[in-house]
Amino acid sequence: MKNLTLKLMSLALFTAIFYSCQENEQPFVHPIIGEWESDAGQPFIQLYLEGVEKTPSEFGMEVFQLNETDARIFMEEYLQNQVLGPINLGSGKIVFDGNNSFRTSGSQGIWSLFNSDTRLRLKAENLPLDQYDFDILTLSANKLELKFDATFELIEEGANEVYNFMVLINLTK
């Protein structure tokens, strides 16, 4: 009888410890959850053409042979519509919540991570593309670095040019 009492007391003590540990555990919150924005001391986006950093004006002048003003306007519209999508080129602020929703100054939609949390997909209505995908280079408690990498072909009379370009997006919490 004494052994049975001792075993029951041990089981009760183990159960109490097990439940008290479960109550103290905090639920996992993915580091992407929260409010992200461009850091005042850092550039929000960096644009690269063939591995060399360019301003939107330089990119547009070199690739599309536009004057400086038209090149900047064209590239900013291109970046907003074809690369950034719901991320506003002007502010860079984006808020991710735990229900896989996001909001920016211009839109709201659904976010998802895939490919073992190395890719971010943003979907929002009323944008030129159905979805915008980014490689996640860095995701920590206070830093989010995204990359958009593409190759495009410019077809003109008598010549086809192939360009590699990359956009880095730097955000902080």
N, C-alpha and C positions, 0 to 999 in steps of 0.2 A: 504494500500500500504506500509505503514511504517512497519507493521508486516511481510509482505512478504520479504521486503528488509532485515530486521533483520534476518529472517530465512535463506535466501540465504547466507548472510554473515557468519552466524554460521556454515552452511553446508560447505562452502568454507574453513573456518578456521579448522574445524574438518578433512576435507579431506587433507589439507596441513599437519596437525600434523600426521595423520595416515601414509601418504606416507613418511614423513621425518623419522618416527620411523622405517619403513620397510627398508629404505636405510641404516640406521646405524646398523642394526642387522648383526651380523657375522654369516655365515653359520656354522652349527654344524660340528665339526671335531671329529670323534671318537678317544678316547685316545690311541687306538692301533696303529693308523697311526703314522709312524715315524721310526727312526732307533734305534734298540734295540741291546744291547750287554752285555756281561758279565762284571760285575763290578770288577775292579782290586782288590778291597779289600775283595770281597766275593767269595765263591765257585760258579762256574757256575752250576754244578749239584750236587745233593746230592742223593745217592743211599741208599735205606733202604731194609733190608731183615727181615721180621717178626718184623717190627717196630724198628729195631736197625740199625743205620747208618753204612754202610760198604764202603770200597774202592772197586773198581772193582776187584782187586786182592783177597781181603778177600771174596768177594761174590763168585767168581769163585772157590776158593780153598774149601770153605765150601760146596757149592752146587754140583759142578762138580768134586770135588776131584782132581783138577789139581795143578801142581806146580805153584809157584807164578808168574813167567813170562808168562807161558801159560794161566793162569787164567786171568791176566790183559789183554792180547791180545784178548782172546776169549770174555771177557765181554765188552771191548771197541768196538769190532766189533758188538756184539749183541746189545749194546745200540745204536750205530749209525744206524744199519740197521732195527731194530725192534721197537725201541722206539723213537729216535730223528728224524730219516728220514732226511728231508732237513736241519735241524738245525745241523750245523757242531760241532761235539764234541770238536774240537780243538779251535774254536773261539767263537761260540755261537752268532755271529752277524747275525741279520735278519732285513730286512727293509720291512715294510708293507706300501703299498700306498692306496690311496682312491679309486682305481679301483679294489680292492680285489686281487691285485697281490702282491707277495712277492719275495724277492731275498735274497740269502745267498751267501757265497763264493763258494759253490758247486752246487747250483741249483736255479731254479726259478719256481714259480707255482702260484696257486690260494689259497687264504685263505678265510675262512668264519667263522662267529660266529653263534652259534645256542643255543637252550635251554636257551632263555632269556639272551644271551651274557655270559653264564657261561661255554661254551665249544668252543674251537678253533679247527678247522679242517684245516690241510695243505695237499694240493694235488700237487704233482709234478711228472713229467715223469721220467723214468729211475731210479726208486727207488724200493727196494724189495717189499714194500707194496703200495697199491693204494692210501691210505690216512693215516694220522697220526692225532689222536685226543688227546686233552689235556683238563683237567679241568683247568679253570682259577680261581686261588685262590685269586690273587690280580691283579687289573688293574687300575692304576692311571696315572697321567700325566707323571710320571717318573719311575714307577716300574711295572714290569710284572712278576708274579710268576705263573708258570704252573705246573701241576701235572699229571703224568702218573701212574696209579694204576692198577695192574694186579695180577692174580693168575695163576701159571702154575704148571703142573704136570710133574715130571720127572719119566719116566717109565724105570726101570732097571729090570734085571732078578731077580725075586723073591721079588721085593719091589717097591712100588710106593710111591713117596714123593710129597706132595703138598706144594708149597711155595707161600707166599704173598710177593710181592715186590712193591716198589714205587720209583719213580724218581721225584725229585723236580728240576725245572729249574728256575733259578733266573736271570732276565735281567733288565737292567736300560736304560733309555733314556738319 
